[in-house]
Amino acid sequence: MIARCLAGTLLGLPLSAALIGLLYALPGGQRALIALLLLFFPLWIACMTAAYFFRNGRQAWLSLGTANILAFAALWLAHRFAGA
């Protein structure tokens, strides 16, 4: 139980930040900065809640870790090729 809680808390924070960064990189995302910043906390809570859908802590850590890697890779690609 504590492993899933820590996975959601510790891996949900950077995942939420990366997802908000991806939304900011979309066309028109700069105009919605305040809305995106307000969306950050509910998104983090959703990540923490999603950690409890996994069977065990190991699966939560692996899944959220993989989601972090994919989100930050997409953020890097958006910055690299789109000039965001």
N, C-alpha and C positions, 0 to 999 in steps of 0.2 A: 504494500500500500504506500509506504513512504517513498519507494523508488518511483512509482508513477507520479506521485505528488512533486518530487524533485525534478523529474523529467519534464513535466508540464510547466513548472515554474522556471527552471533554468534554461530549457530549450525553447520554451514558448516566447520568452522575451526577445531573443534575436530573430526568431521566426516572424514575429509580429512586426519588428522593425524592418526586416527585409521585404515583407509583403507591402507595408506602407510605402517603402521606397520604390517598389515596382509600380504601385498605383500612382505615385508622384511622377514617375518617369513617363507615364502615359500622356498623350497629347491632352492638354487642358488640366493636367494634374497640378500645375503650379497655381492655378486659380482656386483650387479646392484645398489649399494647404491647411486651413483651420479645420475643415471637415475631416481631413485625413488624420490630423493630430488628435482630434476627438475620437476617431475610430480606433486609435491604437490600443487604448485600454480594454474596450470590449473584445477586440481581436485577441489580446493576450489572455483574457479570461476564457475565451472560446478554446484557445490552445491548451490551457490548463484543464479545462473540462474534457477535452478530447483525449487527454492522456488516460482517463479512467475507462475509455472504451476498449483499451487493450487488455489482453488476458493477464499479462504480468509486466513487471517493471522493465525487464530486458527488451521486450517487444516495443514498449513505449519509447525507451531510449533510442533504439535502432530506427524506429519509424520517424520520430521527431528529429533525430539527428540527420537522417536522410533528407527529410523535408527542408531542414536548414541548409544543407549542402546544395540542394537543387534551387532553393530560393536565392541564395547568395550567388550561385553561378548564373542564374537568370538576371540578377541585378548587375553583375559584372558585365554580362553580355549586353545588357541594355545600355550601360554606361559606355562601353567600349565601341559599340557599333551605331548606336542611335545618338550619341553625343549628349546624353541627358546629364 
